[in-house]
């Protein structure tokens, strides 16, 4: 079991497979990209599967989310999914992606054992997409979403970040589109995880702003805390259901007290929080020949030291050194 001093138990593992990405989203990284991790620093496929095996069989992990960077850029992704699907007990598996490569991989991922996907799409307008991502790939994302739905990687969830002056007027249109295509839409407040450290609290579109905009067109009924559990998104029934919309308000309505996550970076570091400035090295233990029991002990110790909250409401908050693309959002 992975438990901290506040009694929270981690059952959800986020695994970053690469720090690389084929988009350059303005809220994540600079146009020229970043200094990518060297290949020897990355965990190998075998190392990733071994760590997930330890997490699932020894530490009580029941859900695994593959992230990046962009996880579809990982050459061994399908094989990793297939091997994790064979574990006993088998964790539920999902994937967070920008969707660009889903058209060609969705069927293979489903066959390998992937359960569902989250796809990032911030706008319905191709020109705005190009401005936000610095790439002209809007059509590819839409086709990837369709492929995921056809492959039954469901529920297909769509993650959207609204940026002032770019797409902050699109919330109702995005929800209408998601309802029409049977996707579950989730808005995410912009978080202070951009490589260029340009985030400013007073310039962000808040959860309150998003809900106010949505209510100009839809009737929203709160789903309630019992349904939410430890999930990061507060959810509302849209016009009485069955469709739902979620808002992840990491900044203005933090949910740290119910957090059940632990994170593994692409270079084998445990992070107890997306906003943590400390990491615990599992790669060194792996490569020094440590047995599973020792790796589990190191992981438990890291979790025990997890802080009460992210500290975003603290005026002295300092943004983590690693951007989202390197941590695995």
Secondary structure, DSSP 8 states (H G I E B T S, - for coil): -EE-TTS-EE-EEEEE--S--S---TTTS-TT------GGGS--HHHHHHHHHHHHHTS---EEEEESS-GGG-TTHHHHHHHHHTSSS--EEEEEE-STTHHHHHHHHHHHT--EEEEE---S-HHHHHHHHSS--HHHHHHHHHHHHHTT--S-EEEE---TTTTTT-HHHHHHHHHHHT-EEEEE---S--TT----GGGS--HHHHHHHHTTT--EEE--HHHHTT-S-EEEEETTSS-EEEEE-TTTS--GGG--EEEE-TTSEEESSTT-S--EESHHHHHTT--HHHHHHHHHHHHHT--S---TTSTT----SS-HHHH--
